[in-house]
Amino acid sequence: MEKIKFAITSKGNQISNTLMQKMKTYLLDFHLEYDENQPDIVVSVGGDGTLLYAFHRYRNRLDKTAFIGVHTGHLGFYADWTPDEIEKLVIAIAKTPYQTVEYPLLEVIIRYTNGGREARYLALNECTVKSVEGSLVMDVEIKGQRFETFRGDGLCVSTPSGSTAYNKSLGGAILHPSLHAIQIAEMASINNRVFRTIGSPLVLPGHHTALLKPVNDADFQITIDHLTLLHKDVKSIQFRVASEKIRFARFRAFPFWQRVRDSFVCDD
């Protein structure tokens, strides 16, 4: 039987670094192999931002790597484990065959006016699009048909697991991650007698594609999770459910709606 290969990423503060070193020592004592390049399991120690960093670092081997989250601050939405459960988690990783749960990802393809060139990104939480100067003005196409011209501060396109992040603060719905879907939420749209948008979040199934086409010649600030990018000469921005998925290693049940309750409702 091959040894399990593992890697650990840390938020970088003292408590996270201490836990990372402790976990690494314990797992090596159990004869697991530390491999930062080709891990079977990646343990993220910190918060949801640390998990996002780990996801983007290993996005090219999502079919081979499963993620585990340990939260060292406030409850992380992707983090199941607490610092006082480290020994239990280490024993589970070393001794227990784990189940995996898969969450959908967002594929973003940006095409440019100078032809041919395109950029492809994967987002675990969301992609946001804003104009560098003034309001964002975009023609929105859904499944190849023009839907509306959006005018406002920006648009947020999220995954189901990311629906509890920025999307929620914009009034978007919380989607269960078993749904093969993406969601489009508006940021302060302009609605008056001249301009009109749908004014509601849109949930698109996996076989639908959304396309944004700039109406004017503008530069765009585009975020992919925690990464902020400036794009010029944009011809279109395409969104759909990605063919790839993220996998989480599960050693115990932690139902999605319990996560939602613990994160936003429960204070006991």
DRENPA-23521 format. One line per 3 residues: number of its first residue (from 0); for each residue x, y, z of N, C-alpha, C, O. Coordinates in steps of 0.001 Angstrom, whole numbers, plus 500000, padded with zeros to 6 digits. Each point is the difference from the previous one (the first is absolute). Layout:
N
NUM = X:Y:Z:X:Y:Z:X:Y:Z:X:Y:Z | ... .
This chain:
268
0 = 500851:498801:500000:499149:501199:500000:500881:501241:500000:500922:500115:500807 | 498790:500812:498287:500801:501219:499912:499731:500908:501182:498888:500061:500524 | 502165:500648:499887:499847:500976:501072:499151:501168:499526:500078:500410:498841 .
3 = 499107:500123:502069:499255:501212:499689:500966:501174:500005:500790:500169:500929 | 499136:500640:498019:500828:501201:499922:499166:501188:500458:498845:500148:499600 | 501739:500691:501234:499244:501134:500523:500813:501279:499911:501229:499977:499942 .
6 = 498057:501134:500050:500608:501322:500100:499137:500820:500943:498819:499704:500178 | 501761:501324:500428:499268:500862:500927:500271:501451:499627:501149:500392:499797 | 497784:500406:500114:500157:501440:499786:499519:500722:501253:499053:499567:500657 .
9 = 501608:501529:499660:499702:500732:501228:499635:501446:499699:500475:500587:499028 | 498681:499973:501815:499643:501417:499897:501216:500887:500211:500061:501118:499488 | 500915:498372:501276:501246:500745:500198:500116:500659:501360:501065:500512:500344 .
12 = 497850:499488:500449:500129:500553:501347:500560:498935:500946:500176:498847:499606 | 500100:501538:501628:500714:499104:500911:499224:498729:500315:500561:498905:499961 | 498158:501233:500349:499212:498813:500353:499889:499037:498818:500075:498785:500183 .
15 = 499746:501748:498604:499871:499141:498816:501325:499310:499688:500018:498814:499672 | 501096:501926:500428:501313:499397:499727:500341:498925:501028:500571:498967:499650 | 499085:501266:501608:500255:499007:501050:499205:498729:499741:500527:498893:500112 .
18 = 498190:501276:499539:499164:498834:499689:500505:499261:498769:499992:498770:499961 | 500447:501983:499034:500527:499380:498790:501204:499117:500336:500080:498862:499535 | 500852:501649:501264:501187:499224:500357:499634:498768:500832:500572:498925:499822 .
21 = 498469:501248:501085:499568:498876:500841:499367:498907:499139:500302:498818:500166 | 498816:501585:498909:499350:499018:499122:501015:499293:499108:499932:498787:499802 | 501002:501979:499667:501020:499419:499128:500810:498945:500750:500265:498920:499472 .
24 = 500126:501398:501755:500776:499056:500811:499194:498739:500287:500506:498888:499851 | 498236:501287:500561:499147:498841:500309:499813:499109:498771:500133:498780:500088 | 499557:501836:498760:499735:499204:498795:501256:499277:499515:499918:498872:499513 .
27 = 501232:501766:500618:501250:499322:499652:500266:498835:500947:500526:498969:499582 | 499111:501190:501704:500147:498908:500969:499135:498801:499614:500341:498857:500304 | 498533:501414:499021:499130:498931:499510:500458:499478:498625:499296:499222:499354 .
30 = 501889:501219:500218:500628:499540:498758:499267:500449:498744:500080:499339:498964 | 499207:501775:501119:499496:500631:498783:501134:500791:499366:500984:500318:500667 | 498887:499998:498068:501070:500669:499265:499630:501458:499711:498929:500294:499469 .
33 = 501992:500614:500897:499748:501423:499735:500417:500315:498565:501148:499766:499621 | 497936:500757:499591:500269:500296:498595:499206:501237:499598:498789:499921:499790 | 501885:501214:500102:499318:501247:499663:499597:500081:498532:499123:500788:499648 .
36 = 501492:498423:499504:499741:500087:498563:498861:499113:499532:499213:500407:499146 | 500684:498380:501402:498983:499044:499549:499283:499344:501181:500039:498779:500148 | 499309:502026:500691:499353:499420:501185:498671:499329:499666:499279:500420:499096 .
39 = 500419:498522:501663:498665:499393:499931:499018:500804:500846:498824:500128:499660 | 501686:500413:501454:499193:500786:500924:500716:501315:500290:501208:500022:500238 | 498037:501070:499741:500531:501305:500407:499199:500467:501211:498778:500130:499937 .
42 = 501921:500118:501158:499368:500525:501203:500218:501508:500030:501135:500474:499943 | 497784:500264:500146:500054:501459:500061:499778:500429:501450:498954:499712:500581 | 502031:500977:500003:499922:500431:501399:499875:501521:500030:500942:500711:499651 .
45 = 497903:499781:500763:499779:501447:500033:498523:500301:499891:499233:499753:500930 | 500371:500786:497922:498596:500319:499758:499639:499702:498564:500736:499309:499296 | 498128:501214:500267:499565:499751:498629:500962:500601:498982:500160:499453:498908 .
48 = 500484:501664:501432:500979:500595:499103:501193:499084:499767:500538:499935:498895 | 499870:499361:502150:501111:499045:499882:499609:498839:499091:500812:499517:499210 | 497929:500037:500910:499511:498920:499137:499936:500458:498547:500339:499238:499095 .
51 = 499230:501996:500677:499975:500540:498634:501401:500022:499412:500199:499652:498837 | 500775:500760:501972:501393:500002:499541:500441:498583:499619:500618:499794:498955 | 499056:499235:501902:500382:498603:499728:499331:499487:498733:500629:499309:499199 .
54 = 498092:501027:500618:499276:499585:498794:500694:500520:498743:500208:499245:499050 | 500148:502024:500940:500629:500565:498802:501410:499459:499799:500459:499871:498865 | 500215:499818:502203:501340:499427:499865:499951:498622:499341:500878:499652:499211 .
57 = 498091:499567:501117:499929:498625:499498:498872:499808:498977:499500:498888:499824 | 500105:502195:499508:498863:499919:499076:500278:499105:498795:499062:499572:499327 | 502206:500136:500389:500326:499152:498850:499965:498511:500325:500229:499171:499119 .
60 = 499487:500479:502137:499903:498574:500345:498773:499740:500899:500071:499242:500967 | 498819:501402:498689:498794:499881:500817:499433:498584:500002:499351:499596:500965 | 500885:499650:497968:499485:498629:499933:500836:499039:500835:499612:498848:500195 .
63 = 501541:501621:500302:500904:499121:500749:500188:500434:501450:500590:499268:500795 | 498915:501909:499550:500245:500569:501322:498679:500304:500707:499076:500553:499403 | 500849:499078:501880:498839:500325:500836:500442:500979:501087:501135:499939:500472 .
66 = 497970:500956:499919:500326:501067:500946:499323:499778:501351:498904:499444:500082 | 501773:501001:500969:499461:499979:501366:500274:501364:500610:501093:500544:499845 | 497920:500012:500848:500174:501314:500615:500030:499938:501516:499165:499341:500619 .
69 = 501802:501349:499976:500079:500186:501457:499909:501497:500251:500809:500762:499471 | 498215:499676:501332:499867:501448:500202:500614:500422:501335:499748:499399:501044 | 501062:501649:498884:500705:500484:501181:499466:501357:500466:500535:500594:500936 .
72 = 498426:499882:498419:499385:501256:500420:498513:499790:500122:499547:499093:500697 | 499686:501754:498620:498555:499796:499952:499701:498744:499176:500824:499543:499209 | 497988:499922:500999:499582:498805:499270:500158:500210:498500:499444:500943:499435 .
75 = 501308:498183:499930:500175:500088:498560:498941:499171:499301:499655:498910:500458 | 499832:501600:498441:498934:499270:499309:500529:498729:499358:499260:499031:499836 | 502026:500966:499797:500601:498809:499397:500787:499182:501029:500589:498975:499655 .
78 = 499425:501463:501584:500839:499356:501008:499152:499217:500994:499148:500568:500684 | 501089:498126:499393:499224:499117:500875:500598:499863:501395:499289:499691:500956 | 502008:500535:499161:500743:499580:501189:500519:501196:500788:500308:501048:499433 .
81 = 499784:498777:501889:500509:501045:500884:501373:499597:500530:500361:498825:499942 | 500413:502137:500574:501348:499685:500496:500033:498906:501070:500958:499230:500057 | 498014:500689:500790:500036:498976:501062:499634:498605:499482:499967:499036:500765 .
84 = 499757:500867:497926:499688:498693:499404:501135:499478:499116:499814:499042:499250 | 501344:501580:500840:501113:499651:499105:500393:498527:500129:500187:499316:498994 | 499936:500198:502241:500402:498594:500181:498973:499058:499375:500359:499021:499346 .
87 = 498357:501288:500863:498932:499178:499423:500068:500019:498472:499827:498967:499352 | 500426:502211:500079:500086:500123:498547:501197:499231:499450:499885:499316:498983 | 501248:500790:501677:501205:499294:499546:499758:498484:499975:500359:499325:499035 .
90 = 499035:500152:502027:499717:498563:500057:499024:499606:498891:500142:498942:499387 | 498867:501917:500359:499036:499714:498934:500693:499951:498640:499742:499095:499207 | 501138:501875:500519:500710:500031:498716:500880:498765:499847:500062:499398:498928 .
93 = 500615:500232:502150:500971:498899:499939:499332:498629:499979:500534:499064:499404 | 498304:500802:501240:499432:498670:500232:498676:499725:499298:499595:498845:499876 | 499722:502214:499660:498636:499825:499512:499889:500278:498510:500435:501055:499538 .
96 = 498987:498016:499697:499696:500329:498595:498969:501128:499986:498965:499911:500661 | 501322:501137:498591:499107:501158:500054:499037:500031:498819:500293:499510:498910 | 498550:501086:501350:499034:500287:498948:500348:501362:499407:500620:500827:500668 .
99 = 498987:499408:498091:500179:501330:499428:498644:500556:499578:499136:499272:499513 | 500698:502032:500684:498835:500704:499462:500512:500980:498955:501067:500591:500162 | 498174:499578:498774:500417:500863:498898:499090:501211:499917:498779:499888:500112 .
102 = 501839:501283:499687:499256:501240:499839:500255:500556:498605:501109:499880:499481 | 497869:500730:499902:500197:500599:498670:500913:501219:500055:500109:500674:501024 | 500541:499587:497851:500869:501170:499841:499470:500865:498856:499217:499544:499166 .
105 = 501219:501694:500815:499632:500946:498954:501136:500124:498991:501148:500240:500373 | 498521:499594:498343:500980:500232:498929:499770:501406:499441:498877:500375:499664 | 502212:500392:500245:499953:501353:499439:500961:500043:498811:501187:499708:500141 .
108 = 498293:500655:498698:500850:500148:498813:499900:501439:499513:498914:500479:499672 | 502224:500204:500283:500054:501392:499544:500623:500017:498615:501112:499513:499797 | 498153:501057:499250:500502:500118:498631:500270:501471:499699:499375:500890:500578 .
111 = 501565:499350:498511:500485:501361:499777:499763:500446:498561:499870:499186:499086 | 500077:502138:500744:499682:500559:498682:501119:499789:498992:499765:500077:498794 | 501445:499658:501678:501106:499802:499060:500045:498579:499442:500961:499621:499330 .
114 = 497997:499596:500948:499808:498721:499312:500865:498866:500500:501143:500203:500412 | 498299:498599:499547:500760:498787:500273:500269:499755:501469:499694:498927:500521 | 500876:502057:500151:500436:499822:501380:498801:499921:500943:499028:500737:499838 .
117 = 501046:498372:501139:498980:499950:501040:500640:499526:501302:501042:499346:499991 | 498326:500990:501117:500492:499590:501314:498901:499205:500700:498835:500397:499979 | 501534:498479:500640:499027:499152:500689:500350:499921:501481:501156:499791:500371 .
120 = 497843:500376:500453:500192:499951:501444:498957:499080:500628:498930:499780:499434 | 501396:499689:501739:499055:499253:500818:499817:500746:501313:500971:500466:500597 | 497775:499648:499854:499708:500639:501278:499283:499009:500909:499091:499291:499569 .
123 = 501324:500669:501682:499318:499176:500999:498813:500758:500584:498951:499406:500248 | 501204:501909:499975:498922:500818:500557:499267:500809:498943:498819:499772:499739 | 501891:501182:499649:499328:500895:499067:500968:500755:499110:501209:500039:500224 .
126 = 498197:500558:498756:500679:500972:499139:499164:501276:500036:498777:499948:499872 | 501886:501202:500303:499292:501274:499918:500577:500812:498847:501184:499898:499679 | 497963:500902:499711:500399:500844:498874:499555:501428:500288:498822:500252:500252 .
129 = 502130:500686:499710:499702:501422:500182:500759:500791:498947:501015:499544:499474 | 498484:501637:500226:500715:500910:499113:501023:500770:500822:499728:500374:501141 | 501451:499864:498285:501024:500748:500720:499533:501434:500247:500255:500569:501062 .
132 = 499057:500011:497950:499473:501357:500148:498511:500022:499661:499588:499477:498965 | 499617:501119:501896:498573:500144:499721:499226:498707:500171:500500:499020:500553 | 498270:501001:498960:499122:498835:500134:500412:498890:499035:500563:500246:498933 .
135 = 499137:498535:501480:500170:498855:499115:498805:499950:499051:498851:500020:500441 | 501423:499917:498252:498929:499867:499003:500317:498758:499157:500978:499972:499253 | 498182:499020:500882:500236:498722:499333:498709:499464:499394:498948:500042:500637 .
138 = 501133:499454:498130:498919:499192:499451:500138:498598:500588:501077:499405:499983 | 497817:500083:500534:499995:498675:500617:499267:499033:499081:498831:500204:499670 | 501869:498738:499918:499386:498936:499211:499914:498744:500845:500936:499669:500728 .
141 = 497946:499632:499177:499838:498724:500687:499629:498944:498968:499010:500130:499279 | 501797:498833:500668:499783:498895:499062:499894:500519:498561:499177:499531:499214 | 501680:501455:500461:500089:500495:498637:498990:501059:499624:500008:500478:498865 .
144 = 499121:499903:502055:498994:501014:499699:500171:501219:500902:500267:499871:501195 | 499575:501317:498212:500143:501221:500781:498906:500051:501063:498823:499793:499704 | 501577:500483:501527:499068:500045:501118:499716:501433:500455:498843:500374:500191 .
147 = 502221:500431:499984:499842:501374:500454:501302:500762:499793:501042:499407:499718 | 498888:501901:500423:501199:500826:500140:500085:500425:501453:499119:500693:500509 | 501946:498887:500153:500168:500324:501418:500771:501301:500145:501026:500209:499353 .
150 = 498455:500671:501517:500720:501210:500395:500000:500059:501516:498954:499880:500637 | 502217:500306:499930:500082:500060:501456:501441:499891:500458:500930:500194:499217 | 499248:499489:502074:501357:499921:500551:500749:498761:499506:501210:500049:499782 .
153 = 498070:498845:500042:500684:498790:499566:499104:498780:500083:498832:500087:500381 | 501740:498769:499251:499295:498719:500046:500865:498984:500741:501227:500023:499910 | 498113:499097:500813:500675:498931:500737:499429:498671:499529:498790:499785:500062 .
156 = 502073:499325:499470:499585:498662:499568:500626:498998:500961:501222:499946:500133 | 497944:499261:500537:500499:499146:501084:499654:498538:499786:499084:499656:499253 | 501674:499497:501423:499712:498570:500076:499004:499765:501129:499762:500906:500798 .
159 = 499648:497899:499291:499135:499718:501151:500734:500128:501342:499469:500598:500936 | 501736:498852:499166:500729:500123:501264:500410:501447:500261:500110:500413:501154 | 500118:500359:497781:500323:501413:500155:498782:500882:500196:500133:501204:500223 .
162 = 498665:498202:499695:498779:500806:500144:499861:500569:501403:499228:500936:500210 | 501509:498515:500760:499945:500507:501371:501016:501111:500235:500068:500554:501097 | 500722:499777:497886:501034:501032:500154:499472:501344:499503:498956:500455:500466 .
165 = 501738:500185:498604:499608:501332:499524:498578:500008:499441:499250:500956:500196 | 500392:497971:499108:498656:499881:499432:498915:500228:501047:499007:500677:499732 | 501179:498764:501451:498983:500145:501059:499862:501458:500422:498888:500466:500248 .
168 = 502222:500258:499838:499935:501406:500406:499310:500860:498944:499538:501102:500297 | 500392:498391:498460:499317:500717:498927:498519:499632:499910:499296:500478:499110 | 500233:498682:501799:498597:499584:499986:499737:498771:499159:498849:499685:499700 .
171 = 502220:499609:499912:499835:498773:499233:499509:498849:500861:500052:500061:501229 | 499475:498895:498115:499509:498821:500719:501156:499107:500415:501056:500004:499367 | 498742:499231:501697:500959:498977:500399:499621:498705:499283:498887:499497:500152 .
174 = 502049:499975:499070:499762:498772:499227:500741:498828:500629:501150:500137:500418 | 498199:498727:499648:500668:498794:500485:501040:499566:498965:499711:500006:498804 | 501502:499614:501638:501070:499666:499043:499782:498716:499209:500813:499672:499135 .
177 = 498116:499595:501138:499686:498851:499139:499355:500459:498696:499868:499214:499062 | 499728:502065:500875:499384:500537:498785:501084:500368:498993:500943:500725:500317 | 498908:498767:498476:500953:500257:498922:499593:501323:499345:499367:500009:498945 .
180 = 501005:501112:501695:499462:501290:499576:500964:501130:500342:500956:499822:500755 | 498762:501361:498661:500695:501230:500371:498932:501075:500215:498855:499843:499577 | 501533:501244:501083:499046:501058:500318:500580:501359:499626:501178:500266:500236 .
183 = 497988:500592:499181:500403:501359:499643:499251:500976:500902:498769:500002:500034 | 501972:500822:500690:499393:500996:500875:500482:501389:499605:501148:500181:499595 | 497960:500795:500529:500319:501373:499615:500618:500776:501161:499708:499757:501171 .
186 = 501162:501193:498452:500503:500975:500962:499434:501363:499615:500424:500599:499012 | 498626:499882:501765:499456:501354:499837:499687:500331:498537:500614:500890:499411 | 498432:498388:500016:499619:500267:498611:499246:501326:499894:499365:500449:500954 .
189 = 500720:500164:497867:499279:501243:499721:498646:499643:499398:499920:499391:498933 | 499032:500994:501760:498645:499737:499509:499169:501282:500080:499766:500539:501082 | 499795:499935:497753:499151:501192:499943:499103:499909:498764:499812:498906:499468 .
192 = 499645:502183:500076:499090:499956:498849:500726:499698:498692:499384:499591:499016 | 501937:500617:500988:500777:499787:498774:500688:498642:500013:499982:499284:498998 | 500627:500354:502137:500782:498764:500101:499295:499010:500927:499396:500386:501002 .
195 = 500693:498347:498647:499315:498980:500781:500796:498697:499977:500427:499546:498938 | 499772:499848:502251:500575:498659:500082:498994:499092:500705:498984:500465:500515 | 501308:498248:499502:499077:499046:500611:499837:500262:501494:498924:499789:500558 .
198 = 502148:500672:500088:499922:500381:501407:499963:498843:500977:499854:500222:501202 | 500273:498557:498322:499989:498808:500858:501199:499119:499652:500467:500007:498861 | 500025:499243:502108:501055:499030:499673:499476:498949:499028:498829:499625:500046 .
201 = 502044:499909:499082:499642:498967:499028:500790:498733:500301:501212:500058:500205 | 498113:498808:499821:500649:498705:500200:499978:499248:498682:498932:499718:499456 | 502255:499957:500027:500117:499322:498703:500424:498551:500202:500935:499736:500756 .
204 = 498401:499323:498586:500398:498594:500108:501301:499731:499240:500502:500847:499262 | 500020:497951:500943:501311:499667:499463:500131:500074:498496:501097:500224:499489 | 497793:499589:499776:500103:500005:498546:499753:501379:499397:499931:500131:498778 .
207 = 499935:500901:502058:499826:501359:499497:501292:500794:500155:500747:499814:500960 | 499503:501070:498086:501186:500864:500014:499550:501456:500036:499064:500386:499299 | 501604:500414:501519:499754:501444:500024:501185:500705:499353:501152:499617:500206 .
210 = 498559:501407:499018:501044:500740:499298:499793:501494:500234:498906:500523:499792 | 502149:500155:500641:499987:501458:500146:500781:500615:498861:501128:499596:499715 | 498258:501398:499624:500672:500705:498906:500033:501495:500315:498946:500607:500191 .
213 = 502235:499994:499867:500092:501425:500309:499279:500856:498947:500124:499762:498799 | 499128:501230:501672:499313:500925:499102:500921:501144:499609:499924:500519:498886 | 500942:499869:502033:500950:501085:499706:501435:499501:500151:500249:498908:500509 .
216 = 500667:501908:499042:501424:499653:500054:500529:500336:501385:500389:501138:500259 | 499626:497878:500629:500403:500243:501383:500980:498929:500456:500101:498925:499410 | 500614:501403:501657:500847:499017:500666:499219:499420:501175:499179:500684:500611 .
219 = 501085:498054:499695:499196:499328:501005:500854:499436:501129:501081:499451:499788 | 498388:500708:501415:500594:499347:501164:499232:498711:500239:498804:500025:500292 | 501886:498853:499581:499373:498688:500107:500645:499244:501143:501221:499849:500038 .
222 = 497968:499675:500892:500546:499182:501078:499657:498540:499750:498905:499668:499545 | 502049:499475:500760:499790:498551:500010:500295:499569:501429:501164:499880:500383 | 497797:499888:500407:500161:499770:501439:500765:501173:500622:499511:501129:499982 .
225 = 501668:498621:500561:500764:501056:500683:500983:500707:499066:500729:500891:500435 | 499298:498725:498300:500958:500582:499055:499330:501135:499226:498912:499816:499453 | 501724:501348:500495:499467:501142:499255:500848:500236:498762:501224:500089:500084 .
228 = 498112:500014:498751:500701:500123:498724:499446:501191:499235:498804:500285:500058 | 502068:500406:499229:499576:501091:499127:500054:499505:498563:501033:499504:499551 | 497857:500628:499725:499944:499518:498622:499637:501138:499049:499057:500755:500240 .
231 = 501703:499350:498689:499756:500978:498945:499596:499267:498721:500260:498807:499848 | 499102:501923:499235:499633:499456:498680:499155:498732:500115:500226:499025:499283 | 498808:500999:501616:499150:498824:500225:498886:499947:498950:499259:500964:499808 .
234 = 500645:497906:499533:498916:499775:499034:498786:499374:500680:498865:500388:499725 | 501370:498643:501162:498907:499336:500705:500539:499255:501214:501181:499661:500077 | 497915:500096:500870:500323:499194:501182:498936:498918:500103:498811:500295:500126 .
237 = 501619:498465:499820:499071:498866:499978:500020:499260:501330:501064:499766:500573 | 497747:499865:499918:499866:499272:501258:499187:498729:499789:498994:499997:499290 | 501457:498934:501334:499197:498769:500046:500556:499099:501100:501084:500242:500530 .
240 = 498160:498725:499800:500490:499020:500964:501185:499267:499370:499908:499508:498875 | 501195:500424:501853:501217:499375:499476:499857:498482:499933:499201:499404:500722 | 501583:499989:498404:500023:498531:499941:500743:499429:501216:499726:498880:500431 .
243 = 501210:501895:500113:500722:499565:501207:499152:500239:501248:499089:500829:499997 | 501223:498435:501065:499372:500213:501307:501088:500009:501071:501094:499471:499798 | 498588:501135:501337:500899:499897:501144:499518:498847:500864:498798:499783:500154 .
246 = 502155:499478:500409:499650:498866:500862:500461:500285:501426:501128:500438:500228 | 497987:499306:500717:500345:500117:501417:500020:498616:500630:499106:499189:499757 | 501915:500541:501055:500072:498734:500736:499133:500124:501245:500168:500924:500796 .
249 = 498913:498147:499366:499083:500021:501135:500218:498763:500871:499974:498870:499513 | 500238:501362:501768:500146:498901:500957:498801:499924:500933:499888:499079:500810 | 499215:501899:499068:498778:500013:500794:498999:500898:499291:500366:500806:499145 .
252 = 498375:499044:501218:498960:500803:499362:500047:501434:500513:500184:500238:501194 | 499649:500705:497901:499851:501415:500359:499078:500607:498956:500458:500670:499074 | 498238:499095:501075:499049:500376:498947:500068:501488:499653:500274:500845:500852 .
255 = 499471:499446:497887:500097:501374:499501:499122:500962:500784:500446:501086:500368 | 498306:498524:499892:499093:500929:500677:500415:500222:501447:499699:501043:500581 | 500988:497985:500003:500558:500226:501340:501121:501038:499938:500140:500830:500899 .
258 = 500659:499115:498026:501050:501010:499821:499378:501393:499886:500467:500963:500608 | 498458:499113:498587:499327:501291:499817:499482:500511:501337:500186:501166:500349 | 499160:497941:500396:499449:500389:501304:501106:500447:500946:499875:501035:500655 .
261 = 501204:498195:499422:501094:500334:500921:500681:501305:499617:500471:500740:500863 | 499580:499540:497837:500693:501187:499524:499179:501282:500137:500551:501065:500280 | 498132:498833:499523:499196:501216:499877:498861:500145:500999:499501:501105:500211 .
264 = 500079:497789:500408:498822:500064:500851:500322:499686:501454:499627:500743:500908 | 501067:498153:499297:500204:499477:501350:501045:500822:500741:501056:500315:499453 | 498641:500030:501802:500993:500713:500816:500268:499282:501314:500561:500568:500937 .
267 = 499019:498151:499110:500273:499258:501245:501259:499168:499870:500386:499311:500944 .
